[in-house]
C-alpha cells in the first residue's frame, strides 16, 4: 500500500462516498486518492458554466477516465509497463 501525505492511493475495500455535502467531504479523511476522482474530480465537468469551460472540462474528463482505466488495469496486473513499452 502506498501512502502520500497521509492518504492511501488506492484500497479497493474503501468505496467512494457519493452525494456528500461540503462538511461531509471535508470530514472524509479515510478515503483514497483514487476515490477523490469519483467523489469530486469527475463531477466538476457538470459544474462548468461557459462553453469554453465545458469544452476544457470534457477533455480533462477524458484524460482522467483514461488514467483511471490504466491505473485499475495495472492495479489488478492486467498491464505492465517498462518505460513506454507495454509488456
VMD Tcl script that draws the C-alpha trace (Angstrom):
set ca {
  {0.00 0.00 0.00}
  {1.35 3.44 -0.96}
  {0.54 6.45 1.23}
  {1.11 10.03 0.08}
  {0.69 12.84 2.62}
  {-1.35 10.56 4.83}
  {-3.77 9.42 2.11}
  {-3.73 5.99 0.50}
  {-3.52 5.98 -3.28}
  {-5.97 3.11 -3.59}
  {-7.65 0.50 -1.47}
  {-10.42 -1.48 -3.22}
  {-12.04 -2.15 0.17}
  {-12.70 1.59 0.66}
  {-15.53 2.58 -1.68}
  {-16.05 6.17 -2.88}
  {-18.65 8.14 -0.96}
  {-21.18 9.88 -3.16}
  {-23.74 12.63 -2.61}
  {-21.68 14.31 0.10}
  {-22.16 17.89 1.16}
  {-19.13 20.12 1.77}
  {-18.98 19.31 5.50}
  {-19.12 15.55 4.83}
  {-16.45 15.87 2.15}
  {-14.13 17.79 4.50}
  {-14.58 15.12 7.20}
  {-13.88 12.26 4.78}
  {-10.32 11.53 5.98}
  {-10.34 7.78 5.33}
  {-10.83 8.00 1.58}
  {-8.18 7.36 -1.09}
  {-6.67 9.43 -3.87}
  {-8.42 7.30 -6.49}
  {-11.74 7.78 -4.68}
  {-11.14 11.54 -4.88}
  {-11.64 11.25 -8.64}
  {-15.11 9.76 -8.09}
  {-16.01 11.90 -5.08}
  {-15.07 15.24 -6.65}
  {-12.92 15.49 -9.78}
  {-15.19 13.57 -12.17}
  {-18.15 15.67 -11.00}
  {-16.59 19.01 -11.98}
  {-17.46 18.66 -15.68}
  {-21.14 19.14 -14.94}
  {-20.49 22.29 -12.91}
  {-18.98 24.34 -15.74}
  {-20.91 27.40 -16.92}
  {-19.26 28.75 -20.07}
  {-18.89 26.95 -23.37}
  {-15.10 27.25 -23.16}
  {-15.05 25.76 -19.67}
  {-17.36 22.93 -20.78}
  {-15.06 22.07 -23.70}
  {-11.98 22.12 -21.50}
  {-13.77 20.01 -18.89}
  {-14.77 17.40 -21.48}
  {-11.12 16.96 -22.47}
  {-9.94 16.81 -18.86}
  {-12.71 14.32 -18.05}
  {-11.48 12.04 -20.83}
  {-7.88 12.29 -19.58}
  {-8.95 11.39 -16.04}
  {-11.09 8.48 -17.25}
  {-8.16 7.15 -19.32}
  {-5.87 7.47 -16.31}
  {-8.30 5.60 -14.07}
  {-8.71 2.83 -16.64}
  {-4.94 2.40 -16.92}
  {-4.45 2.61 -13.16}
  {-7.05 -0.06 -12.45}
  {-5.62 -2.34 -15.15}
  {-2.17 -2.05 -13.62}
  {-3.60 -2.48 -10.11}
  {-5.06 -5.88 -11.00}
  {-1.99 -6.87 -13.02}
  {-3.53 -6.72 -16.48}
  {-0.86 -4.42 -17.90}
  {2.77 -3.95 -17.10}
  {4.91 -1.11 -18.43}
  {8.63 -0.70 -18.74}
  {9.45 2.78 -19.96}
  {6.87 3.42 -22.65}
  {6.54 -0.22 -23.77}
  {3.69 -2.50 -22.79}
  {4.88 -5.98 -21.86}
}
mol new
graphics top color blue
foreach p $ca { graphics top sphere $p radius 0.5 }
foreach p [lrange $ca 0 end-1] q [lrange $ca 1 end] { graphics top cylinder $p $q radius 0.2 }
display resetview
